[in-house]
Amino acid sequence: MNARTTDWTVALVWILSGSAILFFANEYYALVIGSIACMAIVGIGLNILMGLAGQTSLGHAAFYAIGAYTTTIATMNLGLPYIVALALSAIVTGTAGALLSLPALRVKGPYLAMVTIAFGYFVEQGIADWKSVTGGWNGIMNIPHPHAFGYELNTAQLACVVVVIAGLLVPAFSAFAQSRWGIVMRATRDAEIASSSLGANLMAVRAIAFGLSAALTGTAGAFFASLNGFISPESFPFFQSLTFLLMVMIGGIGYAAGPLAGALLVVLLPETLSGLAEYRLMFFGGLLLAVLLIVPNGIAGTLTSLVQSRKKILSPRTNINSVATVRHWFMRPEPLSLTVSQLGIAFGGNQALDNVSITAEGGRVTSLIGPNGAGKTTLLNLVTGFYNPSQGSFKLGSRDLTGLRDFQIGRSAVSRTFQTSQLFNDMTVLENIYFGMLRGRLINSKLPEEAWAICSGLLDFVGFKGDATGLAGALPHVDRRLVEVARALASQPAVLLLDEPAAGLSAEDKAQLTETLLAIASAGIGVFIIEHDMKLVMRISDRIHVLDGGRLLASGSPEEIKNNPQVKLAYLGESRATFASRIDPLDKTKLTRPQDILVIRGLCANYGATDVLSNVALDVRQGQTVSVLGANGAGKSTLMRVISGLHQKFKGSIAFDGQDISHLPAHKVASLGLVMVPEGRQVFTELSVQDNILLGAHTRGGLTAQQLETLYAMFPKLKAIHTRRAGLLSGGEQQMLAIARGLASSPLMMMLDEPSLGLAPAIVDDLFVRLAALRDQGLTLLLVDQMADLALTLSHQSNLLDMGQIIFTGTSDALLESGLLDRAYLG
């Protein structure tokens, strides 16, 4: 039984059973059944907001009240026909919902909930104060039932009408969820950034969701008033909004039949327990808690998973003449170039990009490379509208795109993928591609009749072999990359921007990706790629641009870039001789010191289905400084996370100071004296400098005044700013603080992950001089850093990691002589 048949079956069972009961019910039971149906309508409206658009409201009782009062006043005071008053109620509440969304959607999470709560109290108090129209706290009594065919409906008949409407809304909700509007809403729910980069206007989409949700809630409120015959502000308390929310959660967020199940439980349970009086709320709350714990997907979600797969098959995967038809879909007979002129942006005092001018030509592959923190992804975020440049401009062909919002650029033939794949996980693979075709447009976007076949063909084109009708969230890493490229192609881009598309791919997968990217470029699309796999970059690029420290360092052909001495300096660091002159000579006696403090054997680690480390063996001797080098994406940071206990998806053995720490959690590893200074510093931004340091000493029971002064002697700058909030420090100051925080625990060994990342050259030099001092004091260091030349000078032993495997272990001089380092970094 497919989803559509299931929804209609549920609707018919609901309508027939409800009508049959109402045929024999007295007025009280008719009122109860009518109340259940009203709640179900509210739930379906709230499901549009929560299940499709991913937004939460705790103010829906206000829309319920607006609908009730609008219909009542329109019929009793203005003499309008009930059907007209009902339509007016939907329009008024829908408009109120859309207007509320404008300020509410500028905030997220608990702040959004607070805005909707405030709206609820505002409406409640407004109704109470507008006594001349609403009757104030006394309310409005003797509300008549509506008339139909010349006579007044009784309670049972009116309840039957509401039951029928609630039932028909179940398949209507499903149809809406799979319509153009529903697909766009679900995409914005699953991945805001990806959906906006492909043309979705988040504000407009969510305003529509709020409006539709409020309109249905207002309609239910109108029926509620007619069924009960009396309304007052006390009929719509804040607790009612909580009940609506719990009803949807209990029934199953996003499931068409969920509100029906939730309404039955929420209304019938208090009625069943009415005889227990003071214990009723306790039983009610306990049962709700039990439902949420036992069936977190809700009643409808759990039942659905038992009877059918949750796949939403909108179109069978059709084998069409994919080469001809698909290429015709995205081919550009007149290629356009993306031109960036003197672009720059600063974040606080940090100039992330400065006066960068590059061109990505249509029909060619252009690569952007550079060390970590060079500004590559920042450049992509600028030209896709996520940041506004502080200087410069960029244009596609002759059209200036500077200053446009992200969704406007997404509709202007500029598409991108992301460093971490941003698929719409709760949508099918085909729906992901179809969204790319829509480019976020709710209207005025005509698609060909064979749209779904083209979506299938695009998946074939990029080499996707999986189940196109399955949920994207279940895909392995390599398939996620392919689907993201296919989705971007579906939007018919003139320029395709790819942020590290080869990250985590096997050699075979990279070969497939290479063929795909070259085929895309041959179709007239400009391919602009950020990538750290230098072999792939050198193989596919027509032109390469190099960024370093936010500035354009070099531009040229692959051969010119490979032999450029400035590029080598950016990747490998300053001259070893220059740095060596500033520190004490390396104590080579530590090369033969017998005692190993860290021993790793057969280490394999993965993220999901993606293998990141393979059969890694590493020894660190006590008192040594050992470096692990390699290109970005080689697995260095993963190795550090595994050792420190932050990543548990691995096989192999790790021994520290004679103790097996393979499966200890991070805090246990740290308590043994193995401390990591993480990439990006990760200081506690809201705490002072001194409080950060004191927290580092937590495992040793704190610091004495003398010990704190010793740390400040190592980093005098920190003492001068010890009361300053850590979030206000510069990058170099934060890095010093992170190291001081690690030293506060008196570690046996310290691991440093990319300590020079994002720091100015002079600060990097000073930092490494301080690390050399720690080395000379006998502290064991395991160092990962992009400044390879400095790391080599500092190290007793160096290891080269490539594609997750250690391919060299030995002295720094031997590594340099091998030529492996240049090949790993520059292809």
N, C-alpha and C positions, 0 to 999 in steps of 0.2 A: 504494500500500500504506500503510494507516494505521499508527499507532504500535502499537496493540494487536496487529494481525496480524504486524507485524515482530517484536515481542517473542516471540510464540508460535512464529514460524518459527525464530528464533535458539535458543529453548529446545529445540525438537524436533531441530534439527540438532546441537546440543550433546549431547543425550541419546543420539541414535541413533549418532552418530560415536563418542562415548565408549564406549558399550556394545559396538559392533562391534570396536573396538580391544581392549577388555578380553577379548573372547571368545577372541582369539588370543594375548594378552599373557602373558609369564612373570610371576613374582611381583615382580621388580624393576620392570618397566614398569607393572604394576598398582599398585604403591606410588606411582610417580611420578604416574600419572593420579589416584589417590586424593588425593594431596597437592595437585594442581592444583584438584580439586573442593573440598577443605577451604579452600584459600586463597580460592576464589571465594565461598564462603559467608561467610567473614570480610569480604571486600570488599563484599558486598551489605549486610552489617550496618553496616560503616563508611560505606557510601554513604547509609544512612539518617541517620547523624549528620552527615556532611559535606555530602552533596548536597541533603538536605531541610532539616535544621535549621541548617546553616551553621556547625557547630562542628568543631574539630580535636582529635584525640586522638593522643598518642604513647605511650599505655599499653595498647594493645589486646592486646599479647602477654601481659599479666597476666590478662585475661579468658580468653584462649586457654588459659593454664595452669590457671586455676581450673576451667574446664570439663573439661579433661583429667584433673586429679586428682580432681574430684568424682565423675565417672563411674567412674573406675578404683577408687577407694576404696569407692564404693557397691556395685559388683559383686563385687569381690574380698574385701573385709572384711565387708560387711554382707549379701552374698548377694542383693541386689535384682535383679530382672529388668532386662535392658539397657534396655528401653524406659522403665521407671520411672526408672532412673539417668540416662538421657538427659534426661527431663523435669526431674528434680531439678537437673541441671547447668544447664539453661536458666534455671530459677527462681533458683538461687543466683547465677549470673553477672548475670542481669537485675537482681536486687535490688542486687548490688554496684555495677553501673553507675549505677542510679538514685541510690543513696546517695552515690557519688562525685560525681555532678553537683551536689549541693547545695552543697558548699564550692567545687567547681571553677568553677561558673557565676557566682560572685561576682567572678570575674576574667575578663579577656579576652585574646585574642591570645597573645603569647608566655608570659604568666603562666598562662593555661589550659594550654598545652602543658607548662609546667614542673610543674604540679600532676599531670597525667596521667603524666609521666615519673617523678615521685616515687612515685606509686602503683605503677607497674611495678616499681621497685626494691624497694619495700616487700613486694610479693607474692613476688618472687623470693627475697628474704632470709628471708621468713616460711616459705616452703616448705622452704628449706634448713635452717632451725633446728628445724622440727617433725619431727624425725627419727623419732619413734615411729610416726608415721602416714604420712609421705611418703617415708621412707627417706633424707632429707637429700640431700646431693650425690650419693649413690650411686643415688638414684632408685628406681623400681619397674620390675622386669623381668618378662618372661613374662606380659604382659597378654593375656588370652584374647580371641579374636574373639567377637562376639555370636552368639547362637543365634536361629534362625528356623525355625519349623515342625519343631522337634524335632532339628535338626542345626546344627552350627557352620558359619558362613559362612567361606569362604576369603578371601584378600586380594582377589582379582579380584571376587568377589561383593559384598564389603563396599564396594569402590571403586565398583562399579556403583550401589549404593544411594546413595552420596554424590553421584555424578554426576547421578542423577535428581533428588535434592533440590536441588542447586545449579541445575539447569536450570529446575525449576518455580518457584524463587524469582525468576527474571527477570520473568515476567509478574505474579507476586505483588507484586514491588516497584513495577511500573508502576501496578497497581491501587491499591496503598496510596498512592502519590504523588498520585493523583487522587481519593482519598477525602477525607472531611471532615478526618481527622487529617493527611493529607499536605498538604492545602491550607493548614491552619493552620501546619504546620511551615514550609512554603515561604514563607509570609508573614512569619513571624518572622525567617527568614533574610534576606529581601530588605529589610525595613524594620522594625527593632525598635520604633521610636517609634510609627509608624503602626499597627502591629499591636496594640500594647498599648493605644493610645488607642481602638481598636475592640473591646477586650475580651479580647485574648489574654493569658493568664498565662504570661509567658516562662519562668519557673522550672519550672512544671508541664510545659509543652511540651517543654522541653529535657531534663528528667528522664526523660520518656517516651522521647525519642529516644535518650538514653544507655542506658536500660534495654533497649530493643529491640535496639540495636546490640550491646550486651554479651551479650544472650541468644543471638543468632545466632553471635557469636564463640565463646561457651562451647560451643555445640552442635558447631561445627566442631572445637574443641579435643578434645571427647569422641571424635569420629571419628578425629582425628589419633592419639590414644593407642591406639585399638584397631587401627588400620592398622599402626603402627610396633611395637607390642608392648613398648615401653620408653619411659619418660619420666623426666626429671630436670630440675632447675632450669636446666641448661645447654641444654635443649631450647627455652627461651623467653627468649632474651636480648633486650636492648633493641633490637638490630639488627633483630629480628623485627618490632617495632612500626614501625620505619622502612620495612621491606619492605612491610608492609600499606598504609601511607600511600602509598608510591610506586606500588603496584599500582593503587590507586583513581585516582590522578592520571594514570597512564599509560593506563588503560582509559577514563577519562572521568568526572569527578565529576558525579553527577546523572543519568547515563545507565544504564538498567537493565542493559544488556549489557556495560557498561564493566568490571565486576569479572571477567567471564569472559575478556575479552581481556587484561586486566592480569595475571590469574593465569597464563594460558598463557605470557606473555612472562617474567614474574618467575620461574617455576619451570623452564621449559624452557631459558631462556638459560644459567643456570649449569650445567645438566646438559650442554648442548651444548658448553660451554667447559671441561668438567671436565678434559680432557686437557691444557689449558694451565697447569694448576696455579697457579703464583704470579701469572700474568697474568690469571686469571679475573676477579677483582674489578675490575681496571682496565678490561677490556673491558665488563664488566657496567655499571659506572658510566658509561662513555662512551656506551654505547647508550641508557641511560636518559636521559642529558642530551640526546642527539640527539632522542629521541622527544618530550621535553618542549619543546624549542625548535621543532621542525618542526610538531608537532601539539599546540598548547597546550590544545585542548579534549579531548585524549585520542584514542585509537584509535576508540572507539565514537562519540564526538562528531563526529569528522571524517567517518567513514563515513555517519553519520546525515545530516549536512548535504549529502552528495553525493546521497543517494537520496531524501530527502524533506525537507519543511519541518519545522522544529522546533515548529510550532504544535501546541498541545494542544487539539483541538476537543472539548470535553466536551458541548456542546449546540449545535445549530444556532441561529442568530439567528432567533427566531420573532417574526413580526409579530402581536402580540395587540392586543386593544382596550386600548392602553397608557394612554390618558387615564383610563378608568374603573378598570381593574385596578391600575395603578401607583399612582394617587392613593389607592385603597382600601388599598394596602399601607402607605403611610406617613402617611395622614391621621390626625389626632388630634381626635376630637370634643370632648375636654375639654383644651384647651391648658394647659400648665404653664409657669410663669415661673421663670427662674433668678435668684435673689436673692443678691447679694453684700453682706455687712454688715461694715463697718469692717475690710476685708481689708488685710493688710500683710505684707511680707517684707523682710528685710535680707540682703545678701550681704557678709559681712565688715563693714566700717564703712559701706557704702553702703546707704541705705534705698531700695530699688528701688520699693516701693509702701508708701504710708502712709495708713491709715485710709480706704480707698476703699469707698464704698457705692453700688452701682448695681443696676438691675433690667433684665433682658431679658425682656420680656413674651411669652408664648406667642401665636402668630398675628400678631406684629408684627415689623418690622425695626428693630433697635437697632444703632446704629453707635458704635464707640469710635475716636476720633481723637486726634491729638497729635503733637508733633514726634518726631524720632528720639530714642530713649533715654528716652521718657516713661514706659515701663513697660507698654505695651499687650500685647505678646506674653508678658511675665511674668505678667500677669493671666490670660491664656488658659492658660498652663502651670500656674497655681495651681488653676484651677477644673476642670482635666482631670487633676489628681493627679500631675503631674510634679514639682511642688514642694510642700512642706508650708508653709502660712502660719505666720508667727511671731505673727500676731494676726488676729482676726476669724473669720468663718465664711461658708459659702455653702451654699445648698440649692436643690433642684429641687422646686417645689411645696412640700409640707410635709416632704419627706425631707431630712435634713441629710447632705450629702456630704462635709463637712470631715473630713479624716483618712483618707478612703478611698484605696486605691491606684489607679494609673492605669487598670488593666484593670477594676477594680470600677466606676469611674465610667463607663468605656466601655460597660459592660453596664447602666448605669442611665439609658439614654435621653439621654445627652449625647455628641454626635459632633462631630468637628472636621476641618478641613483645615489645611494647613500653609503657611507663608510660601514655602518651597521645596517643591514637590510631592513627596510621599512615596508613590509608587506601588510596587507589588510588580513590579519590572521584568522578572523572569524568569517571570512568570505572565501568562496571557492577560488581556485586558481583562475578559472575562466572569468569569474566576476572581477578579479583583479585586473585582468587585461581589458575587459569591457569598460571598466572605470577609466582606464587610460584613453580609450576611444572617446568617452564623453567629455574629457578635459574639464570635469567638474561642472559642466553646464547643466542646469535644470531644465532649460528651454532653449530653443533656437540652435539645436545641434542635430542636424539630420545625419543619420547613419545609413549605410547601405543595407539592403535586405539580408545580405550574407554576412552581417556583422559578427555573429557568433562563429561562423566558419573562419573568418579572417582571424579572430582571436585564437582559434585552434591552430591556424596556420602559422601565426606568429610564434607560438610555443614550439612548433616543429622547426621553425627557422632558427631559433636560438639553441636548439638541441635538447629541449626539455622532453624527457621520456616518461615522466610520472603520470599520475592520475589527475587529469585536468578538472575533474568534478569533485575532487577532495578539497578539504580545507587547507588554505595556504599555511596556516600555523603549524601543520603537521609535517611540512616539507623539511628535508635535510638541507644543510647549508648550501651545497652546490646548486640545488634546484631553486632555492630562494634567490640566489644571484641571477640565475637565468630568467626566472619569472620577472624579476625587477627590470631587467633589460627589455624583455618583451613588452612589459607594461609601458615603459617609457617610449618604445617604438610605436605603440598603438596610438599615441597622441600626435603622430606625424610630425616629429621635431625637425627643425632645420639644423639644430645643434644638439648633440647628445652629450651630457656631462656625466662622467663616471668617476665616482670616488672610491678608489681601491677595489675595483671589481674582482681582482684575482686573489684577494686576501683569503687564505684558508683553502684554496683550491689545490687539487693534486696536479701533477704534471700533465696528465691526460686531459683533465678539465681545462687547464690553461691553454692547451693546444686547441681545444674546441672553442674557447673564448676568443683566441687570436683569430681564428677563421671567421668567427661571427663579426668581430669588430671590423675586420678588413672588408667583409661583405657589406656591412652597413655603410662604411665610408665610400665604397664603390657605387652605392646607390645615391650619392650626392649629399649625404648627411655629414656635417662636421662632427668628428668624434674628438672630444676634449677629455683627456683621461689623467687622473691623479693616480699614481701607482708606485709602489715601492719595490716591486719585482723588476729589477733593472734588466734582466734578460728579456722579459716580455716587452718592456719599454723600448729597448734598443731594436727589437725585432719588428715592431709594428709602426713605429713613429716616423712620420715625415719630418716633423720638427719638434724640438724639445726646448722647453723653457725651464730654468732653474731658479728657484726662490731660496733665499737664505736670510733669516732675520727680518722678513717682511719686504725685502728688496729684491729686484730682479738682478740675479747674479750673472746669468749668461743665457744666450739663445743660440740655437744652431742645429745642425744635423746630428744624428746619433754619434757619428764618428767624431765630430768636432767637440761634442759635449764629453764624450768618453776620455778625450785627451786634454781637456781643459784643466790646467793646474788649479784655477780658482775653485772649480767644482770639486776636485779631489780634496782641497783644503776644507771646503764646507762639510764634506762627508766624513773626512778622517781627522780633522782638527789641525791645530797649529803644529809647527815643527817640533819634533821631539827634543831637538837640541835646545830650542828656546825655552821650553818648559823645564827641561832637565837642569838648566843652569839656575833655576830658582828654588830647587829643592835639594835635599841631601841625597847623596848617591844611594842606590838601591842596596840593601843589605842582602847580599847573595847567600849568606850562610843559611837564611831561612828557606832556600831552595831545597836543601837536603834534610830539613828538620823532619823527623820520622812520624810524628803524631798527627793523624788525620782527625780533624774535628767534625768535618761533614763528609759523608760518603753516600753517593747516589748510584744506584745500579738499575739498569733496565727500565728507566722511567718513560712511560708513555702517557700522554695526557690528551684530552679532547674536549671540545665544546659541542655537545650533541653528537652528530655523526661525523664531525670534522676532527681529524687527527692533527694536533698542533705540535706535539713532541713525540719522538719515536726512538726508543731504546737509548736514552741518554744516560751516560755514565760520567760522573764528575767527582773529583776529590779536592777538598780544600784543607790544607794543613794549617795547624794552629799558628797564628802570628803572621801568616801570609796575606797578601792582597792578590786576589784572583779575579780576573776580568772575564766576562762572557760577552763576546762581540758578535755582530751579525746585522744584516740589513733589517729594516723594519718588516715585521711580519714573520721573522724567523722563529719566534717563539720565546724570546728572552724574558719578556714580562710574565708570560705564562709560567715559565720555569721558576721565577721568583715567587709567584703566587702559590704554586704547588708546594714549594719548600716551606713557605711561611704558614701553610694551612688554610689559605684563603680559597683555594680551588681543590675540590675533592674528587673530581672526575679523572682519576689516573690509576695506572698500574705501575708496579715496581717498588723498590725499597729506598727509604731515606733514613739514614742514621745520623744523629747529631750528638756529639760528645758521648758516644758509646750507647745511646738510647735510640730505639726505633720510634720515629715520630711520624711514620707514614700516614697514619690516619688520625692524628691529633688535631683538634680544632685550633684555630689561629691563636686564641688567648693562652692555650696550654703551651704552644710552641714558644710564644713570646716569654712566658714565665720561666722557661728553661734557659733563657739567655740568648735566643736567636731572634734578633729584632730586624724589621724591615723599615726602611725609609721609602715610602711608596712613590711611584711616578705621580707628578703633579702636586707634590708636597702634602696635600690633604691635612693642613693644619685645622684646628678647631677655630673657625673664623670668628665666632661670637665671644670667645674667651680671650683673656689677655695673654701676652707673651709668657709671662711667668706662670700663669695657670696651665698653659700648654706644657711647659717644661715639667711642672709638678705632676701632671697627669702621666707623663712618661715614666715617672718614678713610682707609679702605683704598685707595680709588682714587687718592688723592694721595700715597700712600706713608707715611702716618702724620702725627702732630702733634708739633710741638715743645712744650716746656714753656710757652713764651710763648703759643703759639696756644691751648693748652688753657686757660690762665688767662684769655685773652680771651673764650672761650666761657663759662667760669664767671662772668665779670663780667656777662654778659648774663643768666645764670640763677643768681644767688647761692645759691638753695636747693639746686641740684644739687651745688654744691661741698661743702655741709655734709653731704650724704648720698652722697658719691661712691663709698663702699665698700659701700653697701647693695645687696642684690639687687633688680633692677629689678621683679621680680614682686611685691615687697612695697610698691611705691610707690602712692600715691593716683592717681586718674585725672588730676588736674591735674599732678601731678609727672611722670607718664608722658608726658603731652602735651608738657611742656617738654622732657623727655628726647628725645622723638621729633624735635622741632624742632632741638634742639642736635645730635643725631646727623646730621640732614640738613645743617646748617650746617657740620659738621666736614669735609665734602667740598669746601668752597669752591664752591658751585654758582653757575652763571650765572643759573639760574632755579630757583625752588622752587615745587612744587605742594602745596597743603594740602587734603586731602579731609576735610571735616567736623571741623575741629580742636576745635570746642566741644562735640562730641557727648558727652553724659553728664556734663558738668561743671556744678558749682554756678554760679549767676549771678555771684557775686563773682570766682570763678576765671576765668570767661569774660571778664569785663571786663578783668582783669589780663592775660590772654592776648592780647586784641586790642590792648591798649596796647603790648605787646611786638612784635606784628606791625606796628603803626604805626611803631615805631622801626626795624624792618628795612626797611620801605618807605622811610622817610626817609633811610636809609643808601644807597639806590639799588638794593637787591636786587629783581629782578623776581619778582613773586608772581602765581600763578594760584590763586585761592581759591574753593573750594566750601564753603558753610556754611549750616546751617539758620537761623542768626541773620542774617536778611536785612538788617535795618536796620543792624547793625554792619558787615556786609560792604559795604553800599552806601557808608557813610561812609568806609570805608578805601580804596575803589576809585577809580582814574582812569576806568575804563570798566567797564560792567556788561553782562552778557548774560543773557537769560532763555531757559531751555530748557523746552520743553513737548512731551510726547509724542515725545521724541527729536529735536526740531527747534528751532533757534534762531529765536525769534519776535521778539526785540528785541536790538539792539546800540546802545549809546549811553551817555550820562552817567547817573549815578545819579538826578539830579533829573528827567531826561527819562523815565526808567523809572517813577518814582513818579507823575509827572503823567499818564502813559499809562493808568493803572488796570489794566494787564496783570498787575502783580505780585499784587494782591489776588485777581484772577480765577484766576490760576494756583494760588495757595495755598489759597484758600477757595471755589473754584467759583463 
